[in-house]
Amino acid sequence: MVNITSDNRSEDNEYIYSSYKYKENICVDENEKISVTQKQTDILFKTQKKVKRTGVMIVGLGGNNGVTFTGGIIANRCCMEWDTRRGSKKANYHGSITQSSCIQLGNDKKGKNVYTPFKSIVPMLDPNNIVVGGWDISNMPLNKAMKRSMVFEPGLIDLLYEKMDLTPLPGVYYPGFIAKNQDERANNILSGKSKMEHMNIIRKNIRDFKKDNELEYVIVLWSANTEKMVDINPFVHINPSDLLSSIHVNSPYISPSMIYAVASMLEGCVFLNGSPQNTIVPAIARMASDNNTFVGGSDFKSGQTKIKSMLSDYYISTGVKVEYVVSYNHLGNNDGLNLSSDKQFKSKEISKSGVLTDSMNSNPILYKDDCIDQCVVIKYVEKTKDTKIAIDEWLSSIFMGGEQRLVTYTTCEDSLLAVPIMYDMIILTELLSRITYDDSKDNGFVNFPSILSLLSYCFKAPLGENVCNILHKQIKDMSDLLLILNGIDKSDIMLSTHIKSSL
Ligand SMILES: NC(=O)c1ccc[n+]([C@@H]2O[C@H](COP(=O)([O-])OP(=O)(O)OC[C@H]3O[C@@H](n4cnc5c(N)ncnc54)[C@H](O)[C@@H]3O)[C@@H](O)[C@H]2O)c1
């Protein structure tokens, strides 16, 4: 941990305290004339220093992400090394912002920027200590599923094989929510006839997992197949009591993912949704707040979407008008097979297409009465396996009626991009659960709102009010918070660079 001394920071054995002057710019737009008033609020942050013993229960544990997630932790824990035809490789956490990125802390006496690992600013969960469990509707043990996934190199699979001889718990399966082509895989299904019975079994699984592993904190993470979107029904999905009654009467409006989410809420656990479907309906968000827990989602923001939210910002924030983006993918894993079905593809298309909205909204000069034309194509090509090919074509209007065309071609194992983000969302959620703040509004110390908008970096279609999809802002929000928790104001770091250099 870095040693931080600031007038705004103090600590005792249990907590780090930091006082922060929050200066909010309140803008009023009257007939296109904007006026800004600054409002200052004193906030006291309190961060518990002791990291909780945390477990994650993955829904879809035997899937490509589930086995890669589990194998990645074991490989790092055991410092594994293996040979490939490109030489010897070692376990690492590349691609995880919490484990492998740095934040500028300030400048040295000569004005040179000083960086520190993201994880060295406040105490954070070590991914090697995450306890893993979960469910899958397929009974294939994790070691065989790891081989089937074709994500890891054979040398690593050999090292992990014995250590991954685990079978996932039976899962909730209601045909019709995921593609018909998944039927064959569904051989590990919960007994019990009613949705209420299923939810109670899931609740018991969570309790047992917590007790057996002596855990203080459990996060349930949906990494199962993409489900079709559910039509929001005002008599089912808005109020928690209606939702519970609907589970009781086996309503067809209740999806498997909702059963896991409601069970998590009732057990006071976090539920994170790594797929695009609209599981976290208003009633589930309300249950999160009523049960003093968190929800977050939706859809892991891994490869193509991350690049899209970065490139759109690059163009639009530099005054270049993107006219269209066409995103084409082909992949041959089970996710691709599931997405080859229309209803499940629709869920993915919606979450992928929303990514550019914030960039467009940020520039009314370019997008006053216009928007970017977007098209998303996903094709299943079995022999590609987990290697996803993503090709994007961008057409932009540049200076004096010119046109710029950019084509990106990306290829890599899909799960090797998604899994580091899964670690991040768990590590950040555990951290956020240890932070409370007092904003001088007579409520005392309170938790962050139950919809974790600070996880927006991890998701394609982030939940929460006023969340933003622009990648650099999402990263900045998180890194600024870490500094604020230690009494450092990030704007001081910016000014210290520019004022000093101009003196
Ligand atoms: N890998 C990525 O880069 C990436 C990026 C964004 C989103 N996602 C989403 O993550 C999810 C998982 O991806 P994957 O590649 O691991 O898929 P996968 O098909 O390999 O794994 C999904 C697993 O979920 C299981 N499953 C399905 N329904 C279940 C249920 N109701 N209960 C328990 N288990 C169930 C399946 O048997 C399967 O083993 C997909 O929805 C995908 O769209 C993946």
The ligand as an ORCA input file, in Angstrom:
! r2SCAN-3c Opt
* xyz 0 1
  N     -16.797    -14.160    -23.450
  C     -17.064    -12.921    -23.738
  O     -16.232    -12.204    -24.232
  C     -18.406    -12.351    -23.388
  C     -18.588    -10.962    -23.530
  C     -19.818    -10.404    -23.186
  C     -20.836    -11.207    -22.721
  N     -20.657    -12.557    -22.624
  C     -21.782    -13.355    -22.170
  O     -21.363    -14.204    -21.127
  C     -22.161    -15.369    -21.156
  C     -21.263    -16.585    -21.002
  O     -20.376    -16.688    -22.088
  P     -19.617    -18.072    -22.332
  O     -18.740    -17.884    -23.507
  O     -19.050    -18.570    -21.070
  O     -20.860    -18.994    -22.767
  P     -20.995    -20.589    -22.667
  O     -22.146    -20.927    -23.546
  O     -19.702    -21.246    -22.886
  O     -21.391    -20.832    -21.142
  C     -22.663    -20.617    -20.640
  C     -22.956    -21.736    -19.651
  O     -24.188    -21.434    -19.011
  C     -24.871    -22.650    -18.780
  N     -26.276    -22.282    -18.515
  C     -27.214    -21.836    -19.374
  N     -28.349    -21.536    -18.720
  C     -28.122    -21.787    -17.414
  C     -28.906    -21.660    -16.253
  N     -30.158    -21.208    -16.315
  N     -28.367    -22.012    -15.063
  C     -27.074    -22.485    -14.987
  N     -26.286    -22.622    -16.065
  C     -26.809    -22.268    -17.271
  C     -24.603    -23.462    -20.026
  O     -24.769    -24.839    -19.829
  C     -23.141    -23.095    -20.302
  O     -22.245    -24.023    -19.720
  C     -22.950    -15.343    -22.469
  O     -24.260    -14.905    -22.223
  C     -22.240    -14.300    -23.266
  O     -23.085    -13.624    -24.176
  C     -19.461    -13.135    -22.946
*
